[in-house]
Amino acid sequence: MSILVTGCTGLTGGLFLNYFSQVFPERELNCLVRPNSDRTTISNVNLKLNYCVGDSSTIETWENIFSNFIPDTIIHLAQLRHIPTIISCLNKLEKIPRLIIIGTTGIYSQYNEYSQDYKIAESQLQTYQGSYCLLRPTMIYGSHRDKNLHKLIKFCDRYGFFPVFGAGDNLVQPVHADDLAQTILTALQRPHIQGAYDLSGGTVVTFRELLTLVGKLLGKPVRQISLPLNAGIWSATLLENIVKERSPVRREQILRLQEDKAYPHDAAQRDLDFFPRTLEEGLRQEVELMRSLGMISS
Ligand SMILES: NC(=O)c1ccc[n+]([C@@H]2O[C@H](COP(=O)([O-])OP(=O)(O)OC[C@H]3O[C@@H](n4cnc5c(N)ncnc54)[C@H](OP(=O)(O)O)[C@@H]3O)[C@@H](O)[C@H]2O)c1
C-alpha cells in the first residue's frame, strides 16, 4: 500500500511517523514537504522516506504528485482548508484514494470568520466518492512545539500571573498530540472506518481551572488577573489595526475565549479505541519536557 503524508514535519506529523515506524519499521513512506520545511526533525525515523516538495494548498503540487503516482492512502495533516484543492484534483483524474484528514473542532465555532473555511472544506469532503476518515482535534498540546499551552506554561512560569478576559468559566478540553498521532495510525490500520470523529482530551476544565492546574504542576501559584472582556476585544482590535498580521492576538481569538470548547469523543472511543490521557497527566509530561529542555525553571 502506498501512502502519502502531508504535515510530517509538524508536531502531530512527527509523532505519527514515530508510531508508524514502530509498527512498520523500514517501510516506504511518501512525504509532501515544503521547500523550507525542516526535515531534520524526522530524518532519524526508521522509515524509507521519499520526499515530494511542494505546497499542499496548490493544485500544481497535487498535479505534479499525481502525475508520478496515485497513493492508496493520503494522510493529510497539514491543513483542512486544502481539501477542496486535493479533491478537485482527484476528481479530474477520477481517482479515489482513501483520505485520512485532520480537521478541527473549530468548525463548531459560532464565529463564522473562524469556521467558514472549515465548513466549506468539510462539505466538499462529504461529496468525495472515495472513503475518508476525518479526525477533528480540539486544541492540541503536549510539547514545546504545540501552538498553545506551552506558551501559556512559559508565561505563567516567568510572570506568575495570567490575564483572564471575562468570566474565565468557559470549558476547554485540549487533546495531547501523542493521543492524536496514535489515533491517526489506528485510522490507517482500520480501512473500514469512515466518517468524522471529534477527538477531545481526557478532561474537561474551565479556563480558570486550567490555570490552577498549570500552577500546581509548576509548583508555584499563578495569579489570575481578571479583566473585562471588552478590554481584551478593544486591545486586540487596536493591535490588529496597527500592526496588522504581526498582532500577537486577534480579536476573534479573544471572542473565542468565551466559547465552550468541550466535545464528547464517544464515537472515536468506540471505533478507534480513543482513550485520551487526562489533562493533568498530559500537562505534567509537557512541564517535565519543558524543564528538561531548560525552557522553564526547575
Ligand atoms: N494546533 C492546534 O491546536 C490545532 C487544533 C485543531 C486542529 N489542528 C490541525 O491539526 C493539524 C496538525 O496540527 P499541528 O499543530 O501538529 O501542526 P504543526 O506543528 O503546525 O505542523 C503543520 C505541518 O503542516 C505543514 N504545512 C503547513 N502548511 C503547508 C502547506 N501549505 N504545504 C505543505 N505543508 C504544509 C507544515 O510544514 P512546515 O514544516 O513547512 O511548516 C508542518 O509539517 C493541522 O492541520 C492543524 O490545522 C491544530
The ligand as an SDF file (V2000), in Angstrom:
LIG
                    3D

 48 52  0  0  0  0  0  0  0  0999 V2000
   -2.6720   23.2750   16.9070 N   0  0  0  0  0  0  0  0  0  0  0  0
   -3.9270   23.1020   17.2840 C   0  0  0  0  0  0  0  0  0  0  0  0
   -4.3350   23.3990   18.4100 O   0  0  0  0  0  0  0  0  0  0  0  0
   -4.9010   22.5030   16.3090 C   0  0  0  0  0  0  0  0  0  0  0  0
   -6.2340   22.3250   16.6920 C   0  0  0  0  0  0  0  0  0  0  0  0
   -7.0990   21.6950   15.8150 C   0  0  0  0  0  0  0  0  0  0  0  0
   -6.6330   21.2740   14.5700 C   0  0  0  0  0  0  0  0  0  0  0  0
   -5.3410   21.4890   14.2180 N   0  0  0  0  0  0  0  0  0  0  0  0
   -4.8600   20.9790   12.9280 C   0  0  0  0  0  0  0  0  0  0  0  0
   -4.1410   19.7840   13.1970 O   0  0  0  0  0  0  0  0  0  0  0  0
   -3.1040   19.5960   12.2290 C   0  0  0  0  0  0  0  0  0  0  0  0
   -1.7880   19.3230   12.9260 C   0  0  0  0  0  0  0  0  0  0  0  0
   -1.5210   20.4000   13.8090 O   0  0  0  0  0  0  0  0  0  0  0  0
   -0.0540   20.5660   14.4360 P   0  0  0  0  0  0  0  0  0  0  0  0
   -0.1480   21.6730   15.4520 O   0  0  0  0  0  0  0  0  0  0  0  0
    0.5080   19.2450   14.8010 O   0  0  0  0  0  0  0  0  0  0  0  0
    0.7210   21.1050   13.1360 O   0  0  0  0  0  0  0  0  0  0  0  0
    2.0380   21.9600   13.0370 P   0  0  0  0  0  0  0  0  0  0  0  0
    3.0180   21.5680   14.0820 O   0  0  0  0  0  0  0  0  0  0  0  0
    1.6620   23.3920   12.8990 O   0  0  0  0  0  0  0  0  0  0  0  0
    2.6000   21.4660   11.6300 O   0  0  0  0  0  0  0  0  0  0  0  0
    1.9410   21.7500   10.4430 C   0  0  0  0  0  0  0  0  0  0  0  0
    2.5590   20.8720    9.3760 C   0  0  0  0  0  0  0  0  0  0  0  0
    1.8940   21.1140    8.1370 O   0  0  0  0  0  0  0  0  0  0  0  0
    2.8500   21.5390    7.1820 C   0  0  0  0  0  0  0  0  0  0  0  0
    2.2250   22.5140    6.2850 N   0  0  0  0  0  0  0  0  0  0  0  0
    1.5320   23.6140    6.6340 C   0  0  0  0  0  0  0  0  0  0  0  0
    1.1150   24.2590    5.5340 N   0  0  0  0  0  0  0  0  0  0  0  0
    1.5590   23.5420    4.4740 C   0  0  0  0  0  0  0  0  0  0  0  0
    1.4600   23.7040    3.0790 C   0  0  0  0  0  0  0  0  0  0  0  0
    0.8070   24.7560    2.5530 N   0  0  0  0  0  0  0  0  0  0  0  0
    2.0310   22.7740    2.2890 N   0  0  0  0  0  0  0  0  0  0  0  0
    2.6900   21.7200    2.8080 C   0  0  0  0  0  0  0  0  0  0  0  0
    2.8190   21.5050    4.1360 N   0  0  0  0  0  0  0  0  0  0  0  0
    2.2690   22.4140    4.9560 C   0  0  0  0  0  0  0  0  0  0  0  0
    3.9720   22.1710    7.9910 C   0  0  0  0  0  0  0  0  0  0  0  0
    5.1460   22.1900    7.2340 O   0  0  0  0  0  0  0  0  0  0  0  0
    6.3960   23.1380    7.6360 P   0  0  0  0  0  0  0  0  0  0  0  0
    7.3080   22.2630    8.4480 O   0  0  0  0  0  0  0  0  0  0  0  0
    6.9740   23.5590    6.3280 O   0  0  0  0  0  0  0  0  0  0  0  0
    5.8620   24.3010    8.4160 O   0  0  0  0  0  0  0  0  0  0  0  0
    4.0350   21.1800    9.1480 C   0  0  0  0  0  0  0  0  0  0  0  0
    4.6840   19.9980    8.7470 O   0  0  0  0  0  0  0  0  0  0  0  0
   -3.1350   20.8480   11.3500 C   0  0  0  0  0  0  0  0  0  0  0  0
   -3.8970   20.5680   10.2130 O   0  0  0  0  0  0  0  0  0  0  0  0
   -3.8720   21.8700   12.2030 C   0  0  0  0  0  0  0  0  0  0  0  0
   -4.5480   22.8400   11.4220 O   0  0  0  0  0  0  0  0  0  0  0  0
   -4.4600   22.0780   15.0610 C   0  0  0  0  0  0  0  0  0  0  0  0
  1  2  1  0
  2  3  2  0
  2  4  1  0
  4  5  1  0
  4 48  2  0
  5  6  2  0
  6  7  1  0
  7  8  2  0
  8  9  1  0
  8 48  1  0
  9 10  1  0
  9 46  1  0
 10 11  1  0
 11 12  1  0
 11 44  1  0
 12 13  1  0
 13 14  1  0
 14 15  2  0
 14 16  1  0
 14 17  1  0
 17 18  1  0
 18 19  2  0
 18 20  1  0
 18 21  1  0
 21 22  1  0
 22 23  1  0
 23 24  1  0
 23 42  1  0
 24 25  1  0
 25 26  1  0
 25 36  1  0
 26 27  1  0
 26 35  1  0
 27 28  2  0
 28 29  1  0
 29 30  1  0
 29 35  2  0
 30 31  1  0
 30 32  2  0
 32 33  1  0
 33 34  2  0
 34 35  1  0
 36 37  1  0
 36 42  1  0
 37 38  1  0
 38 39  2  0
 38 40  1  0
 38 41  1  0
 42 43  1  0
 44 45  1  0
 44 46  1  0
 46 47  1  0
M  CHG  2   8   1  16  -1
M  END
$$$$
